[in-house]
Amino acid sequence: MSSSDESDAVRPGWEHFAERPVPEVHGATTAPEAELAGVLQRRHEELAAARGASASAATRVHATLFELAMLIGTLEQQVNRAGEPREAVDEKLRHRELKNVKDRMLDVLRGAGVEVRDPKGLTADEVLDWADPVHWLQSPEFDAEVVAETNEYAVFHDGAVVRFAQVVMGAPAPAPVPASKPEPEPEAPPGPDPQVKPEPDAETPPGQTPAPTDT
């Protein structure tokens, strides 16, 4: 059998195909221009919704700022009163009034998703992502690297840091370097004992000096 006969034998014919029904289309076919117009319309609706959400958020921010402005005015009144001469019993009252204004201001911020955090006393690992050290203190009173002082608090919005805290970090004092001991001086060899007399030469009679030898 030739090669052409073999290719005809494996080549599929129309009998190998089956008809498949065409899916029904409900309504008329959408023209490209109409489809593009629909996409643009949906896009405009999404933009309008986004603008509406932004406007609502801005309104909430403005309301928060206006309320804080009122509380700051109240705080100014309390601070001015605290500077006036008062009796000792009025000092406690003044402290409660100031604390009340401070708590109201923090409540307003929390209602807007804003939180103020003081990192003082926390370890370096705990404030690694939301505090910037501006200075370091080394002292024996610190057992580890901790926040010793807070210059500026950190601010969070909806759980994310938006303003880093400015802190002074404390660290343990370095261990003192032991002083090196001076090397001991070598001892001098002991001298001859003056009380011990040298023994006379065995070949020289007592009372005589040895004769010089000729060289």
URHU-V508830 format. One record per backbone hydrogen bond with DSSP energy under -1.0 kcal/mol. CO is the residue of the C=O (numbers start at 1). NH is the residue of the N-H. If there is no record, write none. Layout:
co,nh
CO,NH
CO,NH
This chain:
co,nh
2,6
3,7
4,8
5,9
6,10
7,11
13,16
14,17
31,35
32,36
33,37
34,38
35,39
36,40
37,41
38,42
39,43
40,44
41,45
42,46
43,47
44,48
45,49
46,50
47,51
48,52
49,53
50,54
51,55
52,56
53,57
54,58
55,59
56,60
57,61
58,62
59,63
60,64
61,65
62,66
63,67
64,68
65,69
66,70
67,71
68,72
69,73
70,74
71,75
72,76
73,77
74,78
75,79
76,80
77,81
78,82
81,84
90,94
91,95
92,96
93,97
94,98
95,99
96,100
97,101
98,102
99,103
100,104
101,105
102,106
103,107
104,108
105,109
106,110
107,111
109,114
110,113
113,158
115,156
117,154
119,122
122,147
123,127
127,130
130,165
132,167
135,169
137,171
139,142
145,124
146,170
147,121
149,168
152,166
154,117
155,162
155,163
156,115
157,160
160,157
163,155
165,132
166,151
166,152
167,134
168,148
168,149
169,137
170,146
171,139
193,196
205,208
